[in-house]
Amino acid sequence: MSATKASREIARVMAAYNYELVRAKRHQVWQHKHTGHRVITSATPSDHRALANITARAIRGNQSLSRRLSVKP
C-alpha cells in the first residue's frame, strides 16, 4: 500500500469513528469530536499492520473514555 493510499484509508477510518484531523506535519494528530481523545499516527505509515493498529487505538480510546465518563463516584 502506498503512503498516499494509506493516509486516505486512515482518514476514512478516523472519520468513521468521529475523529477530526487537528494538525499534520511529521505525525497526524486526530481528536475525537465529542470526547477530546487524541490519537497520534505517523504521516506515512510503512507497516503493513499500521491501519489495523490505528483502528484498534481509536476503538480502545473511545471505550476507555466512555467507561470513565459513565462511572459515578
C-alpha positions as CSV (number, residue, x, y, z in Angstrom):
1,M,0.0,0.0,0.0
2,S,1.4,3.4,-1.0
3,A,1.8,6.2,1.6
4,T,-1.0,8.3,-0.1
5,K,-3.4,5.4,-0.1
6,A,-2.6,4.5,3.5
7,S,-3.2,8.2,4.5
8,R,-6.6,8.2,2.7
9,E,-7.6,4.9,4.5
10,I,-6.5,6.3,7.8
11,A,-8.6,9.5,7.2
12,R,-11.6,7.3,6.2
13,V,-11.3,5.1,9.4
14,M,-10.8,8.1,11.7
15,A,-13.8,9.9,10.2
16,A,-15.9,6.8,10.8
17,Y,-15.0,6.9,14.5
18,N,-15.8,10.7,14.8
19,Y,-12.2,11.9,14.8
20,E,-11.1,15.0,13.1
21,L,-7.6,16.0,12.0
22,V,-6.1,18.6,14.3
23,R,-2.7,19.0,12.7
24,A,-0.4,17.2,10.4
25,K,3.4,17.5,9.8
26,R,5.6,14.5,10.6
27,H,2.7,13.0,12.5
28,Q,-1.1,13.4,12.2
29,V,-2.9,14.3,15.4
30,W,-6.6,13.2,15.4
31,Q,-9.0,14.4,18.1
32,H,-12.4,12.9,18.8
33,K,-15.2,15.4,18.2
34,H,-17.1,14.7,21.4
35,T,-14.7,13.3,24.0
36,G,-11.5,15.1,23.0
37,H,-9.5,11.9,23.0
38,R,-6.4,12.2,20.8
39,V,-4.8,9.6,18.6
40,I,-1.4,10.3,17.0
41,T,-0.4,8.5,13.8
42,S,2.6,8.7,11.6
43,A,2.2,10.8,8.5
44,T,3.4,8.0,6.2
45,P,2.8,4.6,7.8
46,S,5.1,1.9,6.5
47,D,4.0,-1.1,8.5
48,H,1.5,-3.5,6.9
49,R,-0.4,-3.6,10.2
50,A,-0.5,0.2,10.6
51,L,-4.1,0.6,9.6
52,A,-5.3,-2.2,11.9
53,N,-3.2,-0.8,14.8
54,I,-4.6,2.7,14.4
55,T,-8.1,1.5,14.2
56,A,-7.6,-0.5,17.4
57,R,-6.2,2.5,19.2
58,A,-9.2,4.6,18.2
59,I,-11.6,2.0,19.4
60,R,-9.8,1.4,22.7
61,G,-9.5,5.1,23.4
62,N,-13.3,5.6,22.9
63,Q,-14.1,2.6,25.1
64,S,-11.9,3.6,27.9
65,L,-13.2,7.2,27.9
66,S,-16.8,6.1,27.8
67,R,-16.2,3.8,30.8
68,R,-14.5,6.6,32.7
69,L,-17.4,9.0,31.9
70,S,-20.1,6.6,32.9
71,V,-18.6,5.7,36.3
72,K,-20.2,7.7,39.0
73,P,-18.3,8.2,42.3
